[in-house]
Amino acid sequence: MKRPGETDSRFSTLRQSAKAKPVSAIEKLIRDGPDRGLCRINALAFATEHRLDEEDVIAAFLHAARLGIFDMSWNILCPGCGGVLDSGTTLKTVNQAEYQCALCAAGYEPTLDEIVEVTFTISPRVRRIAAHDPGTLPWIEYYKQVYWSSGIDLPDEATLAKLIKAVTLDTAELPAGEKVVLSLKLPEAFVIVFDPVLHMSQFIEVKGEPTRKRQSFDFVITRKHAPTGTIQMRPGRLEISLENRSNVRTLPGIWVANHKLHDLLSKRRPFLTAKRLLTNQTFRDIYRTDTLDVDQRLKITSLTFLFTDLKGSTELYERVGDLAAYDLVRAHFRVLNEIVAAERGAVVKTIGDAVMATFPTPDRAMAAALKMREALKDLKGDLLLKIGIHEGPCLAVSLNDRQDYFGRTVNIAARVQGLATSRSIFATRRVVTDHEASKLLQSNGIAATPEKRSLRGIAKQIEIFEIP
């Protein structure tokens, strides 16, 4: 642990910027928690465990990372096995068009709402833990703390040990340059030889009549290796030569790919996605210009955009004067910012009297829109807030030194807002028919009215719903 005075100073600063309860829970974890509990912390699971608000917990971890208490990690996940395929300290390190999983023999495009998670690990300057030296972790602890993502929902220790035993034929710990020969009995099954350190695998299809003849093959672990296909063997004895030709310790194991392994790897829990972090107001406030490189174009499969604009602001300046009108417009921005943040959204930018905001789901955008409409009633000056909402895929990009979004979804959302001429909110079918957004409208006794409309720059007419 770092000198108490220095750590106390960091937490004193943290208490000024984050809520008290999550800060206290984080302090207790650092003081009393086991090493593994401080490695790749899942912020959403932490909030659930301590019965805290997710947004408050995310904000606390973000501020703590900015103060050097935690190291933030952006991890590329395999949706099949839950393994971490690559990891970096910023989103800028996500720079490949596709990431390959050796265990699943599949490639994945790094979409920010499905395949990129964000976790927090205690800084070695605050407390040193075993995962800071992954080469010292035992075989199963390496999987739990380094290979598997925070979204894997692992069972208790006893159940996990029993499952691992049921699906593992043998394991080895190979220092750099070392070699070992394992002798084992192959069952009739699909078998995978896999090293989680360098992500290298070999598939063995074991079928046919059992044989008494000795079967053998070599598995050479290197940093540069080509993908391997599937070899066929018969049930019976196998001698496998494992050789580590890399400069790091490796942990090869021989797995039986049966339903027990599938069940172990298929259980998931919610985790903090890159998309959710990018649509978090605290994150945007702290990391304004340090999110994406200028040339990066990262896909998000589903993001909800909300555009607003003030109608009548020009006439307001003429009617009440610059100073009074300016104060009203500023008050309107303050109200909108507060509502967006409260509904798990983030303001991307303001353009004149207009606001562009993002939300992880349509229902949060709809809830924000309804609150905005009510809140603007309390502002004087006969200001009318025009609101448009749309959901769909987009690209996260860097524009004008800020993290921004690009694509057809953004354009449609802006055009939908342009249709508004009254206090009605306008939204597309994808927003209104979202299960949670639909429930929200019903609970407020609101019936959305559909109509086909033409949008400037969009070839086909789009079904737009007016929310009176």
C-alpha positions, -999 to +999 in steps of 0.1 A: +000+000+000+012+035-007+021+059+021-012+065+040-009+103+037-007+102+000-036+078-004-057+098+021-050+129+000-063+112-031-095+101-013-100+136+002-100+149-034-123+121-045-149+129-019-152+164-033-161+151-068-180+118-061-209+107-039-200+097-004-215+061-003-197+047-034-164+064-022-167+047+012-174+013-005-144+017-027-122+027+003-133-004+022-126-026-008-091-012-012-084-016+025-100-050+032-107-067-001-088-097-015-064-092-044-087-106-070-115-082-059-093-053-070-085-066-105-107-057-134-136-044-113-170-046-129-186-013-119-221-025-125-216-057-104-200-035-077-231-012-076-254-043-073-234-059-046-233-027-025-269-016-034-257+017-049-268+037-079-250+026-110-244+061-123-229+072-089-206+042-089-194+048-124-188+084-117-168+075-085-146+050-104-140+075-132-129+102-108-108+077-089-091+066-121-084+103-130-068+107-096-046+076-101-063+054-076-074+029-104-061+021-138-089+021-164-088-007-190-106-010-223-110-048-231-119-064-264-142-094-255-150-126-273-188-129-271-185-167-273-162-177-244-160-143-226-123-141-230-103-109-232-087-108-267-069-076-262-067-048-237-055-011-236-054+019-213-075+040-237-101+035-264-074+046-289-058+012-286-089-004-302-074-001-337-081-034-355-109-041-379-113-076-364-101-095-334-096-133-335-105-157-306-083-188-307-105-207-283-137-202-303-119-200-338-139-169-347-133-133-355-152-103-342-156-066-352-151-044-321-185-029-317-186-006-286-219-018-272-212-055-273-175-063-275-157-036-256-159-035-218-144-010-194-129-022-160-109-007-132-078-022-115-062-008-084-031+011-092+002-004-080+010+030-066-019+025-042-019-012-035+001-040-051-019-071-060-010-104-076-025-095-110+001-067-114+025-096-120+003-120-140+032-143-146+030-154-109-008-163-110-018-199-107-035-215-137-071-210-127-064-176-112-049-164-145-082-173-162-103-156-135-083-124-133-067-120-167-083-141-194-120-140-186-139-107-188-158-091-159-190-101-177-185-139-170-207-149-141-186-174-123-201-198-097-188-201-061-153-215-056-164-250-048-187-253-078-161-237-101-134-261-090-158-291-096-166-278-131-130-271-140-121-307-130-149-321-151-138-303-183-100-304-179-079-334-190-046-319-179-027-286-175+009-274-175+029-243-164+057-237-189+084-212-181+099-195-212+119-220-233+107-250-213+092-283-227+070-310-211+054-342-223+019-350-209+004-385-211-034-386-209-065-406-220-085-391-248-123-395-245-146-395-275-153-358-276-142-325-291-109-316-273-092-282-273-055-276-264-054-239-254-030-214-240-046-183-225-014-163-223-006-162-260-040-172-272-029-203-292-051-233-297-053-267-314-086-286-320-088-324-318-119-343-330-117-376-311-140-402-326-141-438-338-131-471-322-108-468-292-071-476-300-044-492-280-017-477-302+002-447-288-009-414-303+011-383-302+015-347-314+035-316-307+021-283-296+046-255-300+037-222-283+050-191-300+041-154-302+039-156-340+017-185-349-007-193-378-043-204-371-045-242-369-072-265-382-087-296-366-069-329-364-086-362-359-077-389-333-092-420-318-101-425-282-072-438-262-038-428-249-022-396-261+013-382-255+013-345-262+046-326-263+041-290-251+070-266-259+071-229-250+092-210-275+081-176-263+098-153-237+070-155-212+055-182-190+026-200-206-003-220-192-015-246-218-044-268-208-064-296-225-102-290-224-131-312-232-156-290-251-188-305-237-220-291-224-204-284-190-178-262-205-205-244-226-226-238-195-196-225-176-187-200-203-223-190-213-234-175-180-231-137-182-238-107-161-241-070-171-208-051-175-198-015-182-197-012-220-176+013-239-209+026-254-224+033-220-192+051-209-192+073-240-228+083-232-219+091-196-218+128-188-191+124-161-168+106-186-173+132-213-166+160-188-134+143-175-120+129-208-131+157-232-103+154-258-086+121-249-110+094-262-105+087-299-078+093-324-087+115-354-086+085-378-106+061-356-141+050-367-157+027-341-191+011-347-220+012-322-248-011-332-275+008-313-274+043-298-303+067-292-300+104-302-320+133-289-319+167-306-335+198-291-339+234-304-355+265-289-382+281-310-387+318-304-353+326-290-346+352-317-378+370-310-371+367-273-339+387-276-358+414-294-386+414-269-368+413-235-333+424-244-300+406-247-292+402-210-326+388-199-328+366-230-293+353-225-301+344-189-332+324-199-313+305-226-285+297-202-311+285-177-326+263-204-292+247-211-286+241-174-320+223-170-314+202-201-280+191-190-293+181-156-321+160-171-298+143-196-273+133-169-301+121-147-314+098-174-279+082-180-272+103-211-246+128-222-246+161-240-224+157-271-225+193-281-246+225-283-250+244-316-265+278-310-297+272-290-297+235-300-285+204-280-274+170-293-275+143-266-270+105-266-286+078-245-278+041-242-314+031-248-346+046-263-365+046-230-339+069-213-341+093-242-380+093-240-379+098-202-356+128-207-377+143-234-409+142-213-390+157-184-376+184-206-410+194-219-424+197-184-393+216-171-395+242-199-430+251-187-414+268-157-392+290-177-406+324-187-404+340-221-427+318-241-399+295-252-409+264-271-386+234-270-386+213-302-375+177-295-367+148-319-355+112-311-341+084-332-322+052-325-299+031-346-263+022-356-236+049-358-199+055-358-181+070-328-155+095-343-133+124-332-143+158-347-130+192-338-110+178-308-141+161-293-157+127-293-187+129-317-209+106-338-215+102-375-239+084-397-274+081-411-290+076-376-276+110-365-289+127-396-324+113-392-325+123-355-316+159-365-342+159-393-369+145-370-363+173-345-367+198-374-403+185-379-414+198-345-434+230-345-453+226-312-447+211-277-452+177-293-421+154-292-413+136-325-398+101-325-393+073-350-409+039-349-377+023-335-380+046-304-417+044-298-419+006-302-390-001-279-405-022-251-394+000-222-402+033-240-436+019-249-443+011-212-431+046-202-456+062-226-484+040-214-477+047-178-480+084-186-513+079-205-497+091-238-508+076-271-483+083-299-498+092-333-480+078-364-477+095-398-455+091-429-431+121-433-404+131-458-371+141-443-347+164-461-318+144-476-335+110-468-347+092-500-377+072-485-405+085-463-402+075-427-429+067-401-428+094-375-447+094-342-460+125-326-461+124-288-487+151-278 
